[in-house]
Amino acid sequence: MSYKFGAPPAGKGKPPATPPPGPRTIVFSGREWTVKDSGGSRWGPGPNLFSPSTDTVWVDTQGRLHFKITGSKRTWYCAEIVSKASLGHDD
């Protein structure tokens, strides 16, 4: 279901109290990055499961970026970040 936040769809009651959360973002090296979330589906490269969890990708207090593979038994999650800005050859 999709509708403009603040306007309930016809016959569907009230809209949510807050908008649904967007993708997780981090700031690293002066740029904003989106943390990849495969939502339980397998995506490329791979196919892999990508988790936006703070257990898989984070920036420490010294500004260093960390990635960690997490999971147990047969389900493992990796991390990937994607720049929100274009990183052309002149950047």
C-alpha distances in whole Angstrom, upper triangle without the diagonal:
4,7,10,12,14,13,11,9,12,13,10,13,13,11,12,16,16,13,12,15,16,18,22,25,28,31,34,37,36,33,29,28,24,24,23,20,20,18,20,20,24,24,27,30,30,28,28,25,25,24,23,26,29,31,30,30,32,35,38,40,42,39,39,36,36,34,34,33,32,31,34,35,33,30,30,28,29,29,28,28,27,29,26,30,31,34,36,40,41,39
4,7,9,12,11,10,8,12,13,11,13,13,10,12,15,14,12,11,14,14,17,20,23,27,29,32,35,34,31,27,26,23,23,22,20,20,18,21,21,25,24,27,29,31,29,28,26,25,24,23,25,28,31,30,30,31,33,36,38,40,38,38,35,35,33,34,34,33,33,35,36,34,31,31,29,30,28,28,27,26,27,24,27,29,32,34,38,39,37
4,6,8,7,7,6,10,12,10,12,11,9,11,14,13,11,12,15,15,18,22,24,28,30,33,36,34,31,28,27,24,25,24,23,23,21,25,25,28,27,30,32,34,32,31,29,28,27,25,27,30,32,32,32,33,35,38,39,41,38,39,36,37,35,36,36,35,35,38,40,38,34,34,32,32,31,30,29,27,28,25,28,30,33,35,39,40,38
4,6,6,8,8,12,14,13,13,12,9,11,13,12,10,12,14,15,18,21,23,26,28,32,34,32,29,26,26,23,25,25,23,24,23,26,27,30,29,31,33,35,34,33,30,28,28,25,28,30,33,32,31,32,34,36,38,40,37,38,36,36,35,37,37,36,36,39,41,39,36,36,33,33,31,30,28,27,27,24,26,28,32,34,38,38,36
4,6,8,10,13,15,13,13,10,7,8,9,8,7,9,12,13,17,20,21,25,27,30,33,31,28,25,25,22,24,24,23,24,23,26,27,30,29,32,34,35,34,33,30,28,26,24,26,28,31,31,30,30,32,34,35,38,35,36,34,35,34,35,36,35,35,38,40,39,35,35,32,32,30,29,28,26,27,23,26,29,32,34,38,38,36
4,6,10,12,14,12,11,8,6,8,9,9,9,12,15,17,20,23,24,27,29,33,36,34,31,28,28,26,27,28,26,28,26,29,30,33,33,35,37,39,38,36,33,31,30,27,29,30,33,34,33,33,34,37,37,40,38,39,37,38,37,38,39,38,38,41,43,42,38,38,35,36,33,33,31,30,30,27,29,32,35,38,41,41,39
4,6,9,11,10,10,8,6,10,11,12,12,14,18,19,22,25,27,30,32,36,39,36,34,30,30,28,29,29,28,29,27,30,31,34,34,36,38,40,38,37,35,33,31,29,31,33,36,36,35,36,37,40,41,43,41,42,40,40,39,40,41,40,40,42,44,43,39,39,37,37,35,35,33,32,32,29,31,34,37,39,43,43,41
4,6,8,6,6,5,5,9,11,13,12,14,18,20,23,26,28,32,34,37,40,38,36,32,32,29,30,30,28,28,26,29,30,33,33,36,38,40,38,37,34,32,31,29,31,33,36,36,36,36,38,41,42,45,42,43,41,41,40,40,40,39,39,41,43,41,38,38,36,37,36,35,34,33,33,30,33,35,39,41,45,45,43
4,6,5,7,8,8,11,14,16,15,16,19,21,24,27,29,33,36,39,42,40,37,33,33,30,31,30,28,28,26,28,29,32,32,35,38,39,37,36,33,32,31,30,32,34,37,37,37,38,40,42,44,46,44,45,42,42,41,41,41,39,39,41,43,41,38,38,36,37,36,35,34,33,34,31,34,36,39,41,45,46,44
4,6,8,10,11,14,17,19,18,19,23,24,28,31,33,37,39,43,45,44,41,37,36,33,34,34,31,31,29,31,32,35,35,38,41,42,40,39,37,36,35,34,35,38,40,40,40,41,43,46,48,50,47,48,46,46,44,45,44,43,42,44,46,44,41,42,39,41,39,39,38,37,38,35,37,39,43,45,48,49,47
4,6,9,11,14,17,19,19,20,24,26,29,32,35,38,41,44,47,46,43,39,38,35,36,35,32,32,29,32,32,36,36,40,42,43,41,40,37,37,35,34,36,38,41,41,41,42,44,47,49,51,49,49,47,47,45,45,45,43,42,44,45,44,41,42,40,41,40,40,39,39,40,37,40,42,45,47,51,52,50
4,7,8,11,14,16,16,17,21,23,26,29,31,35,38,41,44,43,40,36,35,32,32,32,29,29,26,28,29,33,34,37,39,40,38,37,34,33,32,31,32,35,37,37,38,39,41,44,45,48,45,46,43,43,42,42,41,39,39,40,42,40,37,38,36,38,37,37,36,36,37,34,37,40,43,45,49,50,47
4,7,10,12,15,15,17,20,23,26,29,31,35,37,41,44,42,40,36,35,32,33,33,30,30,27,30,31,35,35,39,41,42,40,38,35,34,33,31,32,34,37,38,38,39,41,43,44,47,45,46,43,43,42,42,42,40,39,41,43,41,38,39,37,39,38,38,37,37,38,35,38,40,44,46,50,50,48
4,7,8,11,12,14,18,20,24,26,29,32,35,38,41,39,37,33,33,30,31,31,28,29,27,29,31,34,35,38,40,41,39,37,34,33,31,29,30,32,35,36,36,36,38,40,41,44,42,43,41,41,40,40,40,38,38,40,42,41,38,38,36,37,36,36,35,35,35,33,36,38,41,44,48,48,46
4,6,8,9,11,14,17,20,23,25,28,31,34,38,36,33,30,29,26,27,27,25,26,24,26,28,31,32,34,37,38,36,34,31,30,28,26,27,29,32,32,32,33,35,37,38,41,38,40,37,37,36,37,37,35,35,38,40,38,35,35,33,34,33,32,31,31,31,29,32,34,38,40,44,44,42
4,5,7,8,12,14,18,20,22,26,28,32,35,34,31,27,27,24,25,25,23,24,21,24,26,29,30,33,35,36,34,32,29,27,25,23,24,26,28,29,29,29,31,34,35,38,36,37,34,34,33,34,34,32,32,34,37,36,32,33,30,31,30,30,29,29,30,27,30,33,36,39,42,43,40
4,7,9,12,15,19,20,22,25,28,31,34,33,31,27,27,25,25,26,24,26,23,26,28,32,32,35,36,38,36,34,31,28,26,24,24,25,28,29,29,29,31,32,33,36,34,36,34,34,34,34,35,33,33,35,38,37,34,34,31,32,31,31,29,29,30,27,31,34,36,39,43,43,40
4,6,9,12,15,16,18,21,24,27,31,29,27,23,23,21,22,23,21,23,21,24,26,29,29,32,33,35,33,31,28,26,23,21,21,22,25,26,26,26,27,29,30,33,31,32,30,31,30,31,32,30,31,33,36,35,32,31,29,29,27,27,26,26,26,24,27,30,33,36,39,39,37
4,6,9,12,14,16,20,22,26,29,27,25,21,21,18,19,20,18,20,19,22,24,27,26,29,30,32,31,29,26,23,21,19,20,21,25,25,24,24,26,28,30,32,30,31,29,29,29,30,30,29,30,32,35,34,30,30,27,27,25,25,23,23,23,21,24,27,30,33,36,37,34
4,6,10,12,15,18,21,24,28,27,24,20,19,16,17,17,15,17,15,18,20,23,23,25,27,29,27,25,22,20,18,16,17,19,22,22,22,22,24,27,28,31,29,29,27,27,26,27,27,26,26,29,31,30,26,26,23,24,22,22,21,21,22,20,23,26,29,32,35,36,33
4,7,8,11,14,17,21,24,23,21,17,16,13,13,14,13,15,13,17,19,21,21,24,25,26,25,23,20,17,15,12,14,15,18,19,18,18,20,23,25,27,25,25,23,23,22,23,24,23,24,27,29,28,25,24,21,21,19,19,18,18,19,17,21,23,26,29,32,33,30
4,6,9,12,15,18,22,21,18,14,13,10,11,12,11,13,13,16,18,20,19,21,22,24,23,21,19,16,14,11,13,15,18,18,17,17,19,22,24,26,23,24,21,22,21,22,23,22,24,27,29,28,24,23,20,19,17,16,15,14,15,13,17,20,22,25,29,30,27
4,6,10,13,16,19,19,16,12,10,7,7,8,8,11,11,14,16,17,16,18,19,21,20,18,16,12,11,8,11,13,16,15,13,14,16,20,22,24,21,21,18,18,17,19,19,19,21,24,27,26,22,20,17,16,13,13,11,11,13,11,15,18,20,23,26,27,25
4,7,11,13,17,17,14,10,9,6,6,8,8,12,12,16,17,18,17,19,20,21,21,18,16,12,10,6,9,9,13,12,10,11,13,16,18,20,17,18,15,15,15,16,17,17,19,23,26,25,21,19,16,15,12,12,10,11,12,12,15,18,20,23,26,27,24
4,7,10,13,13,10,7,5,4,6,9,11,15,16,19,20,21,19,20,20,22,22,20,18,14,12,9,11,11,14,13,10,10,11,14,16,18,15,15,13,14,14,17,18,19,22,25,28,28,24,21,18,16,13,11,9,9,9,9,12,16,17,21,23,24,21
4,6,10,10,8,6,5,7,7,11,13,17,18,21,22,23,21,21,21,23,24,21,19,15,14,10,11,10,13,12,9,8,8,11,13,14,11,12,10,11,12,15,18,19,22,25,29,28,25,22,18,16,13,11,9,10,10,10,13,16,16,20,23,23,19
4,7,6,6,5,6,9,10,14,17,20,22,24,26,26,24,23,23,25,26,24,22,19,17,14,15,13,16,15,11,9,8,11,12,12,9,10,9,12,14,17,20,22,25,29,32,31,28,25,21,19,15,14,10,11,10,10,12,15,15,19,21,21,17
4,5,6,7,7,11,12,15,18,21,23,26,26,26,24,23,22,25,26,23,23,19,18,15,16,14,16,15,11,9,7,10,11,11,7,8,7,10,13,16,19,21,25,28,31,31,28,25,21,18,15,13,10,11,10,11,12,15,14,18,19,19,15
4,6,8,10,13,15,18,21,24,27,29,29,29,26,25,24,26,28,26,25,22,21,19,20,18,20,18,14,13,10,12,13,11,7,9,9,13,15,19,22,24,28,31,34,34,31,28,24,21,17,15,13,13,11,13,12,14,13,16,17,17,13
4,7,10,13,16,19,22,25,27,30,31,30,28,27,26,29,30,28,27,24,23,20,21,19,22,20,17,14,12,14,14,13,10,12,12,16,18,22,25,27,30,34,37,36,33,30,26,23,20,17,14,14,11,12,11,14,13,16,17,16,12
4,6,10,13,16,19,22,24,27,27,27,24,24,23,26,27,25,25,21,20,17,19,18,21,19,15,14,12,15,16,15,12,13,12,15,17,20,23,25,28,32,35,34,31,28,24,21,17,15,11,10,7,8,8,10,10,14,16,15,12
4,7,10,13,16,19,21,24,25,25,22,22,22,24,25,23,22,18,18,15,17,16,19,17,14,13,12,15,16,17,13,14,12,15,16,19,22,23,26,30,33,32,29,26,22,20,16,13,10,9,6,6,7,11,12,15,18,18,14
4,6,9,13,16,18,21,21,21,18,18,18,21,22,19,18,15,14,12,14,14,16,14,11,11,11,15,17,17,14,14,11,13,13,17,19,20,23,27,30,29,25,22,19,16,12,10,6,5,4,5,8,11,12,15,18,19,15
4,6,9,12,14,17,18,18,16,16,16,19,19,17,16,12,12,9,12,13,15,13,11,12,13,17,19,20,16,16,13,14,14,16,18,19,21,25,28,26,23,20,16,14,11,8,5,5,6,6,10,13,14,17,20,21,18
4,6,10,12,14,15,15,14,14,15,17,17,14,13,9,8,5,9,10,12,10,8,10,12,15,18,19,16,15,12,12,11,13,14,15,17,21,24,23,19,16,13,11,7,6,5,7,9,10,14,16,16,20,23,24,21
4,7,9,11,12,12,10,11,12,13,13,11,10,6,7,6,10,12,13,11,10,13,15,19,22,23,20,18,15,14,12,13,13,14,16,20,22,20,17,15,11,9,7,5,6,7,11,12,15,17,17,21,23,25,22
4,5,8,9,10,9,12,13,14,13,11,8,5,5,5,9,12,13,11,11,14,17,20,24,25,22,21,17,16,14,14,14,14,15,18,20,19,15,13,10,10,8,8,9,11,14,15,18,20,21,24,27,29,26
4,6,5,7,6,9,11,12,10,8,6,5,7,8,11,15,15,13,14,17,21,24,27,28,26,24,20,19,16,16,14,14,15,18,19,17,13,12,10,10,10,10,12,13,17,17,21,22,23,26,28,30,28
4,6,8,10,13,15,15,13,11,8,8,8,9,11,15,16,14,16,19,22,25,28,30,27,26,22,21,18,18,16,15,15,17,19,17,13,13,11,12,12,13,15,16,19,20,23,25,26,29,32,34,31
4,7,9,13,15,14,11,9,6,8,8,11,13,16,16,15,17,20,24,26,30,31,29,27,24,22,18,17,15,14,13,15,16,13,10,11,9,12,13,15,17,18,22,23,26,27,28,31,34,36,34
4,6,10,12,11,9,8,6,8,10,13,15,19,19,17,18,22,25,28,32,33,30,29,25,23,20,19,16,16,15,17,17,14,11,12,11,12,14,15,17,18,22,22,26,26,27,30,32,35,33
4,7,9,8,5,5,5,8,11,14,16,19,19,16,18,22,25,28,31,32,30,28,24,22,18,17,15,15,14,16,17,13,11,11,10,11,12,13,16,17,21,22,25,25,26,28,30,33,31
4,6,6,5,5,6,8,11,14,16,19,19,16,17,21,24,27,30,31,28,26,22,21,17,17,15,16,17,19,20,17,14,13,11,11,11,11,14,14,18,19,22,22,23,25,27,30,28
3,5,5,6,9,9,13,15,18,21,20,17,18,21,24,27,30,31,28,25,22,20,17,17,16,17,18,21,21,18,16,14,13,11,12,11,13,13,17,19,21,20,21,22,24,27,26
4,6,7,10,10,14,16,19,21,20,17,17,20,23,26,29,29,26,24,20,19,16,16,15,17,18,21,21,19,16,14,13,11,11,10,13,13,17,19,21,20,20,21,23,26,25
3,5,8,10,14,17,19,21,20,17,18,22,24,27,31,31,28,25,22,20,16,16,14,16,16,18,18,15,14,12,11,10,12,12,15,16,20,22,24,24,23,25,26,30,28
4,7,10,13,16,19,21,20,17,19,22,25,28,32,32,30,27,23,21,18,17,14,16,16,17,17,14,13,12,11,11,13,13,16,17,21,23,25,25,25,27,28,31,30
4,6,10,13,15,18,16,13,15,19,22,25,29,29,27,24,20,18,15,14,11,12,12,14,15,12,10,8,7,7,9,11,14,16,20,22,24,25,24,27,28,31,29
4,7,10,12,15,14,11,14,17,21,23,27,28,26,24,20,17,14,13,10,10,10,13,14,11,8,7,5,6,8,10,13,16,19,21,24,25,25,28,30,32,30
4,7,9,12,12,9,10,14,17,20,24,25,22,20,17,15,11,11,9,10,11,14,16,14,11,9,5,5,5,7,10,12,16,18,21,22,22,25,27,30,27
4,5,9,9,7,9,12,15,18,21,23,21,19,16,14,11,10,9,9,10,14,16,15,11,9,6,6,6,8,10,13,16,18,21,23,23,27,29,31,28
4,7,8,7,7,10,13,16,19,21,18,17,14,13,11,11,12,11,13,17,20,19,15,13,9,9,7,8,9,12,14,15,19,21,22,25,28,29,26
4,5,5,7,9,12,14,17,20,18,17,14,12,10,10,11,10,12,15,18,18,15,13,9,10,9,11,12,15,17,18,22,24,25,28,31,32,29
4,5,5,6,9,11,14,16,15,14,12,10,9,10,11,11,13,17,20,21,17,15,12,12,10,12,12,16,17,19,22,24,25,28,30,31,28
4,6,7,11,12,15,17,16,15,12,9,8,7,9,7,10,13,17,18,15,12,10,10,9,13,14,17,20,21,24,27,27,30,32,33,30
4,7,11,13,16,18,16,14,11,8,5,5,6,6,10,13,17,17,14,11,8,7,6,9,11,14,17,19,22,24,24,27,29,30,27
4,7,10,13,15,13,11,7,6,5,6,9,10,14,17,21,20,17,14,11,9,6,8,8,12,14,16,19,21,21,24,26,27,24
4,6,10,11,9,8,6,5,7,9,12,13,17,20,24,24,21,18,14,12,10,11,10,14,15,16,19,21,21,25,26,27,24
4,7,8,6,5,5,6,9,12,15,17,20,24,27,27,24,21,18,16,13,13,12,14,15,16,18,21,20,24,25,26,22
4,5,5,5,7,8,11,13,17,18,21,24,28,29,26,23,20,18,16,16,15,18,18,20,22,24,23,27,28,28,24
4,5,7,10,11,15,17,21,21,25,28,31,32,30,27,24,22,19,20,18,21,20,22,23,26,25,28,29,29,25
4,6,9,11,15,17,21,23,26,29,33,34,31,28,25,23,20,20,19,21,20,22,23,25,24,27,27,27,24
4,7,10,13,16,20,22,25,29,32,32,30,26,23,20,18,17,15,17,16,18,19,21,20,23,24,24,20
4,7,10,13,17,19,23,26,29,30,27,23,21,18,15,15,14,16,16,19,20,21,20,23,24,24,20
4,7,10,14,16,20,23,26,26,24,20,17,14,11,11,10,13,14,16,18,20,18,21,22,23,20
4,7,10,13,16,20,23,23,20,17,14,12,9,10,11,14,16,18,20,22,21,24,25,26,23
4,7,10,13,17,20,20,17,13,11,8,6,8,10,13,15,18,21,22,21,24,25,27,24
4,6,10,13,16,16,14,11,9,7,7,10,12,16,19,21,24,25,24,27,29,30,27
4,7,10,13,13,11,7,6,5,7,11,14,17,20,23,26,27,26,29,30,32,30
4,7,10,11,9,6,5,7,9,13,16,19,22,25,28,29,29,32,33,35,33
4,7,8,6,4,6,9,12,16,19,22,25,27,30,32,32,35,36,38,36
4,6,6,6,9,12,16,19,22,26,29,31,34,35,35,38,40,42,39
4,6,8,11,14,18,21,25,28,32,34,37,38,37,40,42,44,42
4,7,10,13,17,20,24,26,30,32,35,36,36,38,40,42,40
4,7,10,14,17,20,23,27,29,32,33,33,35,37,40,37
4,7,10,14,17,20,24,26,29,30,30,32,34,37,34
4,7,10,14,17,20,22,25,26,26,29,31,33,31
4,7,11,14,17,20,22,23,23,26,27,30,27
4,7,10,14,16,19,20,20,23,25,27,24
4,7,10,13,15,16,16,19,21,23,21
4,7,9,12,13,13,17,19,21,18
4,6,9,10,10,14,16,18,15
4,5,7,8,11,14,15,12
4,7,9,12,16,16,13
4,6,9,13,13,10
4,6,9,10,8
4,7,8,6
4,5,6
4,6
4
